[in-house]
Amino acid sequence: MKVQFLGAAQTVTGSCYMIEACGKRFCIDCGMHQGNKAIDARNREIEVYRPTDIDFVLITHAHIDHSGLLPRIVRDGFNNPVYCTKATSELLDLMLQDSAHIQEMEAQWEAKKYMRRGLKNPPAALYTVEDAQKAVSLFSAVDYHKTFEPAPGIRVTYYDAGHILGSGSVRIEADEDGKTTSLIFSGDIGRPQALIVRSPESPPQADYVFMESTYGDRDHKNEETSDQELAEAIAYSYGKGEKVIIPAFAVERTQEVLYCLHTLSKQGKLPEDMPVYVDSPLAIRATEVFERNRELFDDAAQKLLNNGDNPFALPNLRYTLSVAESQAINDYKGPAIVISASGMCNAGRVRHHLRHNIWKPGASIVFVGYQAVGTPGRKIVEKAKKITLFGEDMDVAARIFTINGFSGHAGQSQLLDWLAPLAHNCAQVVLTHGEIKAQETLAGLIRQRFGLKPRIAAYLEEMVLDGCEVTATVTHETKAHPRVDWGFLTGEVERKWDMFKGKLADVEARPWVEQTDLQEALEKMDYALTRLISRM
């Protein structure tokens, strides 16, 4: 048996674990890589997936960083079953087509940019809406706790991961060479007693546990503190007559924020004349999926609904589907709450709301989810003084709130508690889906508490499993992390600077207006270099 890590290895996006067992090749998740340009480029390195050789796919949940490359592998020849829970399949029907629409729009924008610059061969869309529709047609819904056999000798069972609606941890048993090997892939583990969905459950023990580690280095604030912080942000901007912008994932996080606002409204902490906008067509449709799957809610949410109290409803709540309605929000004068995607501010309508508000001292930007490295959201929460939106540098003058209590991921202590029932007879723990600092911290605590020696997976690494032992590992470091040639880059900068100085005398003889144009261009370069140095 072999496992290869095609994503979420020392990062938190691109989840995909390719398994070879019983003569079959299949993967757990097939997520999109999200971050800077170098990380995004992995989405087009599709040859490592070998789509035509994949026999089936198991999806843990609907988030795009776990599912967003499904249409791409379909486009490149994959045409076999995709297993997931019913709620996940309903959400992905929306989310994959939404993602595909974004890919198509970005490709059109890039094509126009190429044309304006006289360039040829612009990059095609990563995939299309048609590709997404084909991917959805391959879905096969499964129930929690009901074991099924996607291929001879391979048995799979889903357990509730408590992360978002329909999320699952996957337990696999594979009969090979006269022995049975069991593996657990945690997916994203939720928080106990979170809003809306049920608490995560630990599957039965297994030989290997492949476990997420997003918050392996810290715990979250409690839910009550999170409610207070959100109320503080609302009160601050309401008093200033400005807006509260909440970048939120369309699925689960938007619904949790609405649930919290419903609670604050009941407590009299939400001003009656302060409108609340959900400005994300995907979030609006996802909320309808939640309404259809109430049986997956926790007891508290079901009790509210049974009493006729809809936690997703507010007296001043407004859903905006059209672009015109979205644009009208920015014309609205006065305080308002705007919940919009994407949660990491790297796409979607929220970028327009940031553009209109992040430079205003009275506004609030409230982050309620994890911000991956390289995303605009990460830069803002790390106290960037300026942020670039639509090619324009803007001061970050709004008040920034980071409320981790809304996180759909288990905190450090909760991760250890989830692992505890599995740790005693577990041969190997492999940490995935986390940045290296969080993983090293969690690994140390696992060694200390359980006496185990966790491995930290690397991108493209292959592990050969034999019973309860990892008998071999193969790394592809050169391909996984191509060396950055700093010497060449700095040499090029120095060479061009010498060319500039050599032409300076000619510039001084030019008309004054031309000199001021060139001076302005040089000042922009100086500013960009200053910003770069400040990040080193």
C-alpha positions in Angstrom: 0.0 0.0 0.0 1.2 3.5 -0.8 0.0 7.0 0.1 1.2 10.1 -1.7 0.5 13.7 -0.5 -0.6 15.9 -3.4 -1.6 18.8 -1.2 -2.2 20.1 2.3 1.3 19.0 3.3 2.8 21.7 5.5 0.1 24.0 4.0 -3.7 24.2 4.6 -5.0 24.0 1.0 -5.0 21.6 -1.9 -6.0 18.5 0.2 -5.5 15.3 -1.8 -4.0 12.0 -0.6 -3.5 9.5 -3.4 -3.7 5.8 -2.3 -2.6 2.7 -4.1 -4.1 -0.5 -2.6 -5.6 -3.8 -3.7 -4.7 -3.0 -7.3 -6.7 0.2 -7.2 -5.7 3.9 -7.2 -8.0 6.4 -5.4 -7.8 9.6 -3.5 -9.1 11.2 -0.4 -10.2 14.7 -1.4 -9.2 16.6 -4.5 -8.8 20.2 -3.4 -7.8 23.4 -4.9 -4.5 25.0 -3.9 -5.0 28.6 -2.7 -2.4 31.2 -1.8 0.3 33.1 -3.7 1.1 32.6 -7.4 3.6 29.8 -6.7 1.0 27.9 -4.7 -1.8 28.6 -7.2 0.4 27.2 -10.0 0.1 23.7 -8.5 -3.6 23.7 -9.7 -2.3 23.4 -13.3 0.3 20.7 -12.5 -2.4 18.1 -13.1 0.0 15.4 -14.4 0.8 14.4 -10.8 -2.8 13.3 -10.4 -2.9 11.0 -13.5 -6.7 11.5 -13.7 -7.3 8.6 -16.1 -5.7 6.2 -13.6 -8.0 7.2 -10.6 -10.6 4.5 -9.9 -12.7 6.5 -7.4 -12.6 9.6 -5.1 -13.7 10.0 -1.5 -14.6 13.6 -0.6 -14.6 14.5 3.1 -16.5 17.8 2.8 -17.6 20.5 0.4 -15.0 23.2 0.9 -13.1 24.1 -2.3 -9.7 23.4 -0.8 -10.9 19.8 -0.5 -13.0 19.5 -3.6 -12.2 22.3 -6.1 -10.0 20.3 -8.5 -12.7 17.6 -9.2 -13.8 19.4 -12.3 -10.2 19.7 -13.5 -9.5 15.9 -13.2 -12.8 15.3 -14.9 -11.7 17.6 -17.7 -8.5 15.6 -18.0 -10.2 12.2 -18.2 -11.5 11.0 -14.8 -14.9 9.4 -15.2 -15.4 7.2 -12.1 -17.5 7.4 -8.9 -17.1 10.2 -6.4 -18.3 9.3 -2.9 -19.5 11.8 -0.3 -22.4 12.4 2.1 -25.8 13.6 0.7 -25.4 17.1 2.2 -21.9 17.4 0.7 -23.2 16.4 -2.7 -25.9 19.1 -2.5 -23.4 21.8 -1.4 -20.9 20.8 -4.1 -23.6 21.0 -6.8 -23.6 24.7 -6.0 -20.0 25.3 -5.1 -18.2 23.6 -8.0 -20.3 25.5 -10.5 -19.7 28.7 -8.7 -16.0 28.0 -8.7 -16.1 27.2 -12.4 -17.9 30.4 -13.1 -15.0 32.3 -11.3 -12.5 30.4 -13.3 -14.2 31.4 -16.6 -14.5 35.0 -15.5 -10.8 35.2 -14.5 -9.7 33.6 -17.8 -11.7 36.2 -19.7 -10.1 39.0 -17.6 -6.7 37.6 -18.3 -7.4 37.3 -22.0 -8.4 41.0 -22.2 -5.2 41.9 -20.2 -3.1 40.0 -22.7 -4.8 41.7 -25.6 -4.2 45.2 -24.1 -0.5 44.3 -23.7 -0.2 42.8 -27.2 0.6 39.3 -25.7 -0.5 36.0 -27.2 -1.7 32.6 -25.7 -3.4 33.7 -22.5 -4.0 30.9 -20.0 -7.3 29.0 -20.4 -9.8 28.6 -17.6 -8.7 26.0 -15.1 -12.1 24.4 -15.8 -15.6 25.3 -17.0 -19.1 25.2 -15.7 -19.7 22.2 -18.0 -16.7 20.4 -16.4 -18.2 21.1 -13.0 -21.6 19.7 -14.0 -19.9 16.5 -15.3 -18.1 16.2 -11.9 -21.4 16.5 -10.0 -23.0 13.8 -12.2 -20.4 11.3 -10.8 -21.5 11.8 -7.2 -22.7 8.8 -5.1 -24.2 9.7 -1.7 -23.3 7.7 1.4 -24.6 7.7 4.9 -22.6 8.0 8.1 -21.7 4.8 9.9 -22.7 2.6 6.9 -19.8 0.7 5.5 -19.6 0.3 1.7 -17.1 -1.3 -0.7 -16.0 0.9 -3.6 -13.8 -1.8 -4.9 -13.1 -5.5 -3.9 -11.1 -5.7 -0.7 -11.6 -2.0 0.2 -14.2 -1.0 2.8 -15.0 2.6 3.7 -17.0 4.2 6.5 -17.8 7.9 7.1 -18.0 9.4 10.5 -19.3 12.9 11.4 -16.3 15.3 11.5 -18.4 18.2 12.9 -16.7 20.7 10.6 -19.4 21.8 8.3 -22.8 20.4 7.2 -22.1 16.9 5.8 -18.4 16.8 6.7 -16.9 13.4 7.4 -13.8 11.6 8.7 -13.1 8.5 6.5 -12.0 5.1 7.9 -10.7 2.7 5.3 -9.9 -1.0 5.6 -7.9 -2.7 2.8 -7.3 -6.4 2.5 -3.9 -7.0 0.8 -1.3 -9.8 0.8 -3.2 -11.7 3.4 -3.6 -8.9 6.0 -5.9 -6.0 6.7 -4.6 -2.5 7.0 -6.8 0.3 8.5 -6.4 4.0 7.9 -8.3 7.1 9.1 -8.3 10.4 7.2 -9.6 13.0 9.6 -10.7 15.5 7.1 -11.2 18.9 8.8 -12.1 18.3 12.4 -14.7 20.6 13.9 -15.1 22.0 17.4 -17.2 20.3 20.0 -20.4 22.2 20.8 -20.0 24.4 17.7 -22.9 26.3 16.3 -25.4 24.5 14.1 -23.7 21.2 13.3 -23.1 18.2 15.7 -19.8 17.7 17.5 -17.1 15.7 15.8 -16.8 12.0 16.5 -13.6 9.9 16.6 -13.8 6.8 14.4 -12.8 3.4 15.7 -9.1 2.7 16.1 -6.9 2.2 13.1 -3.3 1.4 12.2 -2.7 4.8 10.7 -4.3 8.2 11.4 -3.8 11.0 8.9 -4.8 14.0 10.9 -5.3 17.7 10.2 -3.3 20.2 12.3 -4.5 23.6 11.3 -4.6 25.0 14.9 -2.0 22.6 16.3 -0.2 25.5 18.0 -3.1 27.2 19.8 -6.6 27.0 21.3 -9.6 29.2 20.4 -11.4 31.7 22.5 -14.7 30.5 23.8 -17.9 31.1 22.0 -19.2 33.7 24.5 -16.0 35.8 24.0 -16.6 35.6 20.2 -20.1 36.9 20.6 -18.8 39.8 22.7 -16.1 40.6 20.2 -18.6 40.7 17.3 -20.9 42.9 19.4 -18.0 45.2 20.1 -17.2 45.5 16.4 -20.9 46.3 15.6 -21.1 48.9 18.4 -17.9 50.6 17.3 -18.8 51.0 13.6 -22.5 51.8 14.4 -21.3 54.6 16.6 -19.1 55.9 13.8 -21.8 55.6 11.2 -19.7 53.1 9.2 -20.0 49.5 8.0 -18.9 46.2 9.5 -17.4 44.0 6.7 -17.3 40.2 7.5 -15.4 38.1 5.0 -16.9 34.7 5.4 -16.9 31.3 3.6 -20.3 30.9 1.9 -20.8 27.5 3.5 -21.1 27.1 7.3 -19.3 30.3 8.3 -22.0 32.6 6.9 -24.7 30.5 8.5 -22.8 30.6 11.9 -22.5 34.4 11.7 -26.2 34.7 11.0 -26.9 32.4 14.0 -24.7 34.6 16.2 -26.4 37.8 15.0 -29.7 36.2 15.7 -28.5 35.6 19.3 -27.2 39.2 19.6 -30.6 40.4 18.3 -32.4 38.4 21.0 -30.1 40.0 23.6 -30.7 43.5 22.3 -27.1 43.9 21.1 -27.9 44.4 17.4 -29.2 47.9 16.6 -32.7 47.6 15.1 -32.0 50.2 12.4 -28.7 48.5 11.2 -29.3 46.4 8.1 -27.6 43.1 7.7 -26.6 42.1 4.1 -25.7 38.6 3.0 -23.9 39.5 -0.2 -23.0 36.2 -1.7 -25.4 34.3 -4.1 -23.6 31.1 -3.2 -24.1 31.7 0.6 -27.8 32.4 0.0 -28.3 29.1 -1.9 -26.1 27.2 0.6 -28.4 28.4 3.4 -31.3 26.8 1.5 -29.3 23.5 1.6 -28.9 23.9 5.4 -32.7 24.3 5.7 -33.2 21.0 3.8 -30.8 19.0 6.0 -32.0 20.0 9.5 -31.5 16.5 10.8 -27.8 17.1 10.7 -28.1 20.1 13.1 -27.1 19.8 16.8 -29.8 19.7 19.5 -29.7 23.4 20.3 -30.3 24.4 16.6 -33.0 21.8 16.2 -34.8 23.0 19.4 -34.8 26.6 18.0 -36.4 25.4 14.7 -38.9 23.2 16.5 -40.0 26.2 18.5 -40.5 28.2 15.3 -37.5 30.4 15.8 -35.3 30.3 12.6 -31.7 31.1 13.6 -31.0 32.2 10.0 -33.7 34.9 10.1 -33.4 38.5 11.2 -35.9 41.4 11.0 -33.4 43.6 9.1 -31.8 40.8 7.0 -31.4 41.4 3.3 -30.1 38.9 0.7 -28.5 40.4 -2.4 -28.4 38.2 -5.4 -27.7 40.6 -8.3 -24.6 42.6 -9.0 -26.7 45.8 -9.0 -28.0 45.0 -5.5 -24.4 44.3 -4.3 -23.1 47.6 -5.7 -26.0 49.5 -4.0 -24.7 48.4 -0.6 -21.6 50.6 -1.2 -23.9 53.6 -2.0 -25.9 53.1 1.2 -25.1 55.9 3.7 -25.0 54.8 7.3 -24.0 51.8 9.4 -24.6 48.3 8.1 -23.3 44.7 8.5 -22.1 43.1 5.3 -21.3 39.3 5.2 -19.6 38.4 1.9 -17.3 35.8 0.3 -14.6 34.8 -0.1 -13.5 34.2 3.4 -9.8 34.8 2.7 -10.5 37.9 0.5 -8.8 36.4 -2.5 -12.0 36.5 -4.7 -15.6 37.4 -4.7 -17.7 40.4 -3.8 -16.0 41.0 -0.5 -13.0 42.5 -2.3 -15.3 45.4 -3.5 -16.6 46.0 0.0 -13.0 46.1 1.3 -12.1 48.6 -1.4 -14.9 50.9 -0.3 -14.3 50.5 3.5 -10.8 49.3 4.5 -9.4 52.9 4.4 -12.1 54.3 6.6 -11.2 54.7 10.3 -14.7 54.1 11.6 -15.2 50.8 9.6 -14.6 47.3 11.0 -13.2 44.3 9.2 -14.1 41.1 11.1 -12.3 37.9 10.2 -14.1 34.8 11.4 -12.1 32.1 9.6 -8.6 30.9 8.9 -6.5 33.0 6.6 -4.0 31.0 4.5 -0.5 32.2 3.7 -0.3 34.4 0.6 -3.9 35.5 0.8 -5.0 39.2 1.2 -6.9 38.2 4.4 -3.6 36.8 5.9 -1.8 40.1 5.2 -4.6 42.1 6.8 -4.7 40.0 10.0 -0.9 40.2 10.2 -1.3 44.0 10.6 -0.3 45.1 7.1 -0.3 48.9 6.9 -1.4 48.8 3.2 -3.2 46.3 1.0 -3.5 46.2 -2.8 -7.0 45.8 -4.2 -7.7 46.0 -7.9 -4.2 47.3 -8.5 -4.6 50.2 -6.0 -2.7 50.5 -2.7 -4.9 51.4 0.2 -4.3 52.3 3.8 -5.6 49.8 6.3 -7.3 52.3 8.6 -10.4 50.3 9.5 -10.4 48.5 12.9 -9.5 44.8 12.4 -11.0 42.0 14.5 -9.9 38.4 14.3 -12.5 36.1 16.0 -11.1 32.6 16.1 -14.1 31.3 18.2 -16.0 31.0 14.9 -13.5 28.7 13.4 -14.8 25.4 12.0 -11.5 23.8 13.0 -10.7 22.2 16.3 -8.2 24.0 18.5 -5.1 22.4 19.9 -6.7 20.8 22.9 -9.6 19.6 20.9 -7.4 18.0 18.3 -5.6 16.0 21.1 -9.0 15.0 22.6 -10.1 13.8 19.2 -7.0 11.7 18.8 -7.1 10.3 22.4 -9.4 7.3 21.7 -7.3 6.4 18.7 -3.8 6.8 20.1 -3.3 3.8 22.3 -3.1 1.1 19.6 -2.3 3.4 16.8 0.9 2.5 14.9 1.4 5.8 13.1 0.1 9.4 13.2 0.8 11.5 10.2 0.1 15.2 10.4 -1.4 17.0 7.4 -3.3 20.2 6.6 -1.3 22.7 8.7 1.6 25.1 8.6 4.9 23.7 9.8 4.9 25.7 13.1 1.5 24.4 14.1 2.5 20.8 13.1 5.7 20.8 15.0 4.0 22.1 18.1 1.2 19.5 17.9 3.7 16.7 17.1 5.6 17.6 20.4 2.4 17.4 22.4 1.4 14.1 20.8 4.8 12.6 21.7 4.5 14.0 25.3 0.9 12.8 25.9 0.6 9.6 24.0 4.2 8.4 23.5 3.8 8.4 19.7 6.2 9.8 17.1 4.1 11.6 14.5 5.3 12.2 11.0 4.8 15.5 9.2 3.9 14.9 5.6 5.7 16.8 2.8 4.3 17.8 -0.5 4.6 15.0 -3.1 6.1 12.7 -0.5 5.2 9.0 -0.9 4.9 6.6 2.0 4.9 2.8 1.6 2.8 1.1 4.3 3.3 -2.5 5.3 0.9 -3.6 8.1 1.7 -1.2 10.9 5.0 0.1 9.6 6.0 2.8 7.1 8.7 0.8 5.3 9.9 3.4 2.9 9.4 7.1 2.0 10.2 8.8 -1.2 10.5 12.6 -1.4 10.4 14.8 -4.4 11.9 18.0 -2.8 13.3 19.5 -6.0 9.9 19.3 -7.8 7.9 20.1 -4.7 9.8 23.2 -3.8 11.9 24.5 -6.8 14.8 26.5 -5.6 14.4 30.3 -5.8 17.5 31.7 -7.6 18.0 34.8 -5.6 21.4 35.4 -7.1 20.0 35.6 -10.6 17.1 37.8 -9.5 19.3 40.3 -7.6 21.8 40.2 -10.4 19.1 41.2 -12.9 18.0 44.1 -10.7 21.6 45.3 -10.3 22.2 45.0 -14.1 19.1 47.0 -14.9 19.9 49.6 -12.3 23.3 50.1 -13.9 21.5 50.6 -17.2 19.2 53.1 -15.7 22.1 55.2 -14.2 23.9 55.0 -17.6 20.9 56.6 -19.3 20.3 59.2 -16.6 22.3 61.9 -18.4 20.1 61.6 -21.5 17.0 61.8 -19.3 18.1 65.1 -17.9 18.1 66.6 -21.4 14.5 65.7 -22.0 11.5 68.1 -21.6 10.5 68.7 -18.0 7.1 67.0 -18.4 8.8 63.8 -19.6 11.2 64.0 -16.7 8.4 64.2 -14.2 6.7 61.2 -15.8 9.8 59.1 -15.4 10.3 60.5 -11.9 6.8 59.3 -10.9 7.6 55.8 -12.3 10.8 55.7 -10.3 9.0 56.8 -7.1 6.6 53.9 -7.6 9.5 51.5 -7.9 11.1 52.9 -4.8 7.9 52.5 -2.9 7.5 48.9 -4.1 11.1 48.1 -3.1 10.5 49.7 0.4 7.5 47.5 0.9 9.4 44.4 -0.2 12.3 45.2 2.2 9.8 45.7 5.1 8.6 42.1 4.6 12.1 40.5 4.8 
